[in-house]
Amino acid sequence: MASSTTSNVYIHVIEDVINKVREEFINNGGPGESVLTELQGLWEMKMMQAGAILGPIERSSAPKATPGVTPVHDLNVPYEGTEEYETPTADMLFPPTPLQTPMPTPLPGMAQTPLPGNAQTPLPGTAQTPLPGTADSSLYNIPTGGTPITPNEYSSVNDSGGAPEVKPGPGRPSPYMQPPSPWLNQRPPLDVNVAYVEGREEGERGASHQPMTQDFFMMSAGKRKRDEFASQYPNGGYIPQQDGAGDTISNELKVGQGSNTQHNTTIAGAEMSLQGGRAVSRISQLDGPIPDPYDDVLSTPNIYNYQGVVNEDYNIVNTPAPNDIQAATPAAVTQNDTVDDDEDEPLNEDDDDELDDVDQGEDLNTTHLVLAQFDKVTRTKSRWKCTLKDGIMRINNKDILFNKATGEFEF
Amino acid sequence: MATFELYRRSTIGMCLTETLDEMVSNGILSPELAIQVLVQFDKSMTEALESQVKSKVSIKGHLHTYRFCDNVWTFILQDAQFKSDECQETVSRVKIVACDSKLLTQ
């Protein structure tokens, strides 16, 4: 359980964040105050469940959070233009009257049917919720490449660069002008009442949502090696990774830093030497994806794709292009050399991995973690000293914050 | 201004990330806005740690692994002991991730 001071600091941080983003939520077509309140409520609820803050939370001012906020709208209710979820766009573009007639039809089942196939969380019901503006757009065949629900919104970070765009079909007045995204240009205008489902499917088929979404997750994992988002994936779901040690990479494989952890690059290296080893004999290696909670699905399928595609001679050494995988390089080099010599020699592949594997098998609660900034790290012989500051520690299921810390470690 | 995304891995950061993920999956929130929230969280958390927290901790233990890459130190300690004014904790294994404090002030 958190101490009262830690809890207070957390509560303060939550309120601070919410207050600072309130403007973004309210202005200019943002989701609105209720979504913000919901965010705060859910956040605090999770914190309480994790034991990080002590409830009940006393508030002196500002929006009250109700932990238990109803997250989604009832779908069976015909569309009503509620303020919170309605973008000004939808209102301005589409007069309410024609909306209501065709609306209920595509709404319940049709509109979101293609989604589950594409989006990762297939809740046709809840997926429906987001934007009546969305349904509007689909009605009138706004070729946003599907609804501006999760999958497309991720790509819209780069593509359309803004809130979900609503592009009216030809002849519709649009006071709300936006540059069309590439998605929009691809699609011919379709008749409003026809082929809504097919249109959406076409739009979404080409997009690979899975990696883009998970790339978002990856980004939130905290290690940002590159600033790119999803735009760099050439093929659906396939993230090329380049490891420089001993593997010939065809030039078209660039390192996409969708998965930024060193684990994954090590895996790429391991898997590639595995590939080359096939020419000689199969080398079983125990490296495997070491997923963070948010890395999970991402790493595995990409590696498997990788095996099918990459076909290189492991004997040729390539210069590693990106700097940040050099940490993984030495491990891969070692493995390659061993393979070269004699496959019967102990590969020593377990030497460094044991502890890591043990860690992965444990419940996350027991993974003790300290996140901080360092001022200085020094070493004398085998004696290490460091000064840290502004840190969060998660130890023995407790959260402890510190302003300064000194460490003395014996290597 | 650059922020350390480091604190997103903490309890509070993970709770926020999960909440945002759910809301984006449900389509209530756009990803751009979610990212803005996370960036704001980075700033608020850093600022709160500087101004609101006053405690000092000392850490001792056996260093099992050290790594310095991209200006980030990662230590894995074994049998570590954490001492502060209020309490003392011992753990068999702990990971310390530390970013360079000078990067923020540049």
Interface residues (C-beta under 8 A of the other chain):
Chain A: S3 V9 Y10 H12 V13 I14 D16 V17 K20 V21 E24 F25 G30 P31 V35 E38 L39 L42 W43 K46 M47 A50 A52 P71 V72 Y85 A119 Q120 T121 L123 T126 A127 T129 P130 L131 T134 T147 P148 I149 T150 E153 Y154 S156 V157 G162 A163 P164 F216 F217 M219 S220 A221 G222 K223 R224 K225 Q262 P293 Y294 D324 A327 D352 L355 D359 T367 H368 L369 V370 L371 A372 Q373 F374 D375 V377 W384 C386 L388 K389 D390 G391 I392 M393 R394 I395 N396 K398 D399 I400 L401 F402 N403 K404 A405 T406 G407 E408 F409 E410 F411
Chain B: F4 E5 L6 Y7 R8 R9 S10 T11 I12 G13 M14 C15 L16 T17 E18 T19 L20 D21 E22 M23 V24 S25 N26 G27 I28 L29 S30 P31 E32 L33 A34 I35 Q36 V37 L38 Q40 F41 K43 S44 M45 T46 E47 A48 L49 E50 Q52 V53 K54 S55 K56 V57 S58 I59 K60 G61 H62 L63 H64 T65 Y66 R67 F68 C69 D70 V72 W73 F75 I76 L77 F82 S84 E86 C87 E89 V91 R93 V94 K95 I96 V97 A98 C99 D100 S101 L104
